[in-house]
Amino acid sequence: MLNALLLIPLVGALVIGCWPGKLTSERARNLGLVFLGINLVFSLYVLSQFDLSITELQFRESIPWIDHIGLNYELGIDGLSLPLLIINSLLSLVSVYASEKDIRRPRLYYPLLLVIAFAVAGAFAAQNLLLFFIFYEIELIPLYLLIAIWGGAQRGYAATKFLIYTAISGILILASFLGLVWLSGSSGFDYNPTMAHGLPWIQQAVLLVALLIGFGIKIPLFPLHTWLPDAHVQASTPISVLLAGVLLKLGTYGLFRFGVVTFSEVWVDLAPYLAWWAVVSVLYGSLAAIAQTDMKKMVAYSSVGHMGYVLLAAAASNPLSYVGTVFQMLSHGIISALLFLVVGVVYKKTGTRDLTVLRGLLNPERGLPIVGSAMVLAVMASAGIPGMVGFISEFIVYRGSFVSFAPQTLLCLLGSGLTAVYFLLLVNRAFFGRLAITEDRMDEQDPVLPVVTWQDRLPALVLVGLLFVFGLSPSWMTRWIEPTTTAMYDAMPIKLEMSSAHLASPLANASMANCSDGDCAL
Amino acid sequence: MIQTKPSQVKNVHPFAHYAERILAGDTLLPDTPENVIEVMGALDSYGIVLDFYSINLNHVADTQFLNLFPIFKYFDGEINPGRMWRHFCHDRINYEYAEYTMKAMMWHGGGGMDAYLDTDEFRENCERAIAAKIKFNPVLQIFHRTFPEFLIEQIRQLCYYSGLGQFWRVMSDIFTSLAARYRNGEIEHIIQIVEHIKDGLVADAARPITYSVDIGGKMYDILPPSAGLTFLVDTAIPYVESIFFRGGPFLGTVSYNAQAQQISPDQSRFTYGALYADPLPIGGSGIPPTLLMQDMFRHMPDYMEEHYMKTVRQLGDVRVKICASFQRSMFCVTNAALVGLLPKGAGATEPDDIQANREFLMVWMDRLTTSQLDTVQTNPLGSN
């Protein structure tokens, strides 16, 4: 069944790329929508067939491939990868839908988008380290091309920077995987959470640090983040949606899947430092966002900040914080995709993202009132306003991490406050006041923005709906996540609360955050 | 808030050329085909809307006298389930706009009616009507004895209902007849519009403004003919002053802080009226314009719709467009009023008379320096 999830976008890419005869941009887009629509429906079918009572991998596919190097086609999903697969299917569809109808080179553009959907799905489902790495690398090439060909004025610089950073990330991850297999004496690259158990601490530490830096680039964590704002600013809207909504999650997913449980002995020892790293990332991302005047850059830096919460929760290493880790990934996927979508519409209609000139976009007659309202809701969700998905994810993260790392959690809470600061600055500057899109207020003509179509609004409204659905009923998401994360926690041979690092903490005797019924946040 | 320029020297005053235009028989608004369509379209629909407003204001003044809970005041006496359903579905005229206007007039005052409402004669008229009205209502009798000013203040307000209703009756007829002439192809230039309005104002200048109510089959004069109130001096000029010039600082996208002196404590220095309003932030300035624009949209003529359909957002920003067109039309009304009020008449030829007219106009130009007069000199909003 998982094969189909990979094959549908791949076949779609081939069909569009090899379409006989003339293929207009609109038809290519429609074909992409059809394939990704089927893909989403199929993903939801997989969701419906997923057995919540089983914590093991489900829908396993195992095909021997290049046996002598240990590379096998091993797929399987659990509560960690299933929600990410769904988000991938949804946001791929959204990104194709949000693409311009008259995009240049549609025969290349849409297949590249579909290949990303294929590669990301493959990475989330792969249960072989080498297979994961291959999918992880496959996704780089189309993304590089999508930025380099359809990006903004500085696209060459941004695409190359992205490629260099993520190639280094790939090298480090590959090195770590090779080292793990080699040192553990494993016969192949098929992933097993206990692979590293029994290795000396220092060996585990080296392997984990390589993974941390490798995935830290992808997440991205300060100071490995500098490729991200450039890539976002130069990428077109659909690519930014995919990048922020799904591709960054490959970093957190990889770290959580392959780093936390596998190297749990070292992980719990490094956890306090990782939590501090998260604090630095969160505060740096938030403070840098405050300083931005480009809307897209501000949202990009907010991503840096918000991905720091994932690291904080992963470092906290308790059942609840693990739920928070995954929930924050999904929540950030929805919110950041929505933010980039809305910023894209603003840019498309006004020709600028400059917060020093944009004003009053909420004007009900001449502005972008519905899109602007979606923006207001997105920033509310991002700032953690109750009733929306951002509140739930941050609440679970903080509730989980506070018992492990109180000072770090409090400082990250400050980051949540700063989110409100920079997003209120954004909304206040761009959306309130008298409508203006140029510096010259004395223009003879008042600005008349092009009409916003339902094509512009629909994807944003769908994501707004999800903000509320999971904000008001978080158990619809936690029920998929919780059995798996609890099982992962149970599989850790060393627990944080028993580690020497944690025993020194004054909160060591505080009650451990637990999550047992899928409704753990509430 | 007002930035009054003290200069009276025509070569220095930034708006002196507008005064010269009027003296030369030209208009404040440039004579372009687009302006003619916009102004006519606005006045065409405004005339119809004013008819509704006028009928309702007079209905309230005549039939809701001292009704402290006038729940059905917007129904014009037609109270049935069908009408109520349409009302609740908002398939109706926004009579609230007429009331906002009435209250703005009452607040700013001015003219003979405002003065008459403070006379002993008016108070006696009120007491007679009140005594008749509450003859069988002991609760109101006690109430009136306890708060003797309350019901009198209510009647002052009803006088403004009636005064504005009578004023708009005349204006509605002027605009409706103008629209009929336009449809017949008689109106092609802005100056013809200004002339038509001026002639209408002058023709009804001395029309008496009176107000009487029927209580128990007997008529009670509230504003008797003997008060000598007339259309132009006692309703039209206070209306222009209150609604075109002063208005109220309505909170929209601009927040005003009265305690920080952002609003002048001197009402006469207010510049929030229709000639100053910024059409872009809907609901943002002056009397909430959205209500009027909605009503005008309901009765927008076809040629106006065709004109708007040529713009970028077509009818998507129609209320901003109507507001901008309406503002242009109000500069025509202001123009007509100024010509009509020229102390030496529009046809003066003697240099001294022209100078007297110029000095009269310069006072008004001083007040218009912060208005949208410069803005309406360019192409109509949104017609690109």
Interface residues (C-beta under 8 A of the other chain):
Chain A: G360 N363 P364 E365 R366 F432 G433 R434 L435 E444 Q445 D446 V448 L449 P450 V451
Chain B: T253 V254 D278 L280 P281 I282 G284 T311 V312 R313 Q314 G316 D317 V318 R319 V320 T378 N379 L381 G382 N384
